[in-house]
Amino acid sequence: MNFFSTRARHKLVRRGSFQYSIGTSMNKCFINLGCCRSGKIRIGTAFFLGLAVWGSASAASGREVVTFSSPSYRAGTVVIKQSERRLYFITGDGTAVRYPIAIGRAGKAWQGETSVQGKFYSPAWEAPDVVRRDHPELSRVIPGGSPRNPMGVAAITLNLSEVAIHGTTQSMRRSVGTAASYGCIRMYNEDVIDLFHRVNIGTPVVAVP
């Protein structure tokens, strides 16, 4: 059964020593979050993350530790509560780290179960056709590290076509807490870096209403 209803695609481009790739039938230098052959993203290379970036994350993040007690989710699970516009990382001691997020806009949000498939620091991004139709002013490729790159400082790709958990640009920070994306989960940069260090490849991710 297909639990997911996203439509957007995103491509992340490998450039330099801190860019990573998921192979596609077109070009192994691209991470294609919309591969339609299998409905899943194909991993290419490993990841690295500079500790200096993690250490410099702003203290003004939206995350907080909250009580979270549910037998349905084991420690280490990511739970996305769409109605709350919040993402929870379950710590296993009756608490969770809670982060504000932006979810998919109407018709592009998804629900169901998946897992983390890749972790990528400062990826470049190529706007897919559906995004360019809505935003023709966008450059075709936005380099990693650019203040205009909608992936922000990091992207956590999911074992699900067309979806990642990623950072944001300064101008898009105000969208966190709303339904604004093409299906991806958007976080503050300082929060996605924190989550990046908590999750591993295979970490379960559950999205609920």
Steps between C-alpha positions, in 0.01 A plus 500: 500500500624846420460727802644806331360774280785740425563640153800734521856410400823646626850444367812553707823540306838372615771765485822491701609283788189556712239423233357152458313309238217258452540331163229542240458366150597844370801615701667369814586856604137564587288411798154459351226503763242407239628180341192346343639156412469342841348775711815498711824697499818313409793578726835581343768604752558546873469824692717726713406796716734766634478518877562873480164546329323303772677693770410837349125428479302787644365473852183663373365175353141391544575159652411400853489185713142396579318211664414232245369166617360263239545121471452535124844651439834366619800712590675649200184540292416823319130589524356779284169636630361698211213666683748636755763594239749328730759224466589283802817297552417239764775468760364197685487640854144628477613811316562619147676786331233708324574720199276742307472412131331594177309216333367451148233736377150372420520193275874454553525392865554130567416250771639158579821324598845522345863528616811713462691406186774763478663793679649786297679814608470825305376345174460701181145491361347490154141621483270239340259599227196526730681752722636698205149531358386660824821699553656584161731749670699218661841405365513150354778397739563664838839409652535348844568769756314765303262709714240435227520121523165367631665188642682713756796354685403132481253251355383171647356295215229243562439156355206647318486668163502880494539576870784622724535673835715806440595849610391828351606844384483811714207635296306171536543466878164666552332205322598260780182420689285507187400274210724646233727244331475273196493198732831525683532574871662841548686588821707785636864445407608479864233235562572283195867490605395383846271231354772403248721388789222305673381285208676220314446323171193283560348718775123447478290803401122512549270777377154525658216751458 
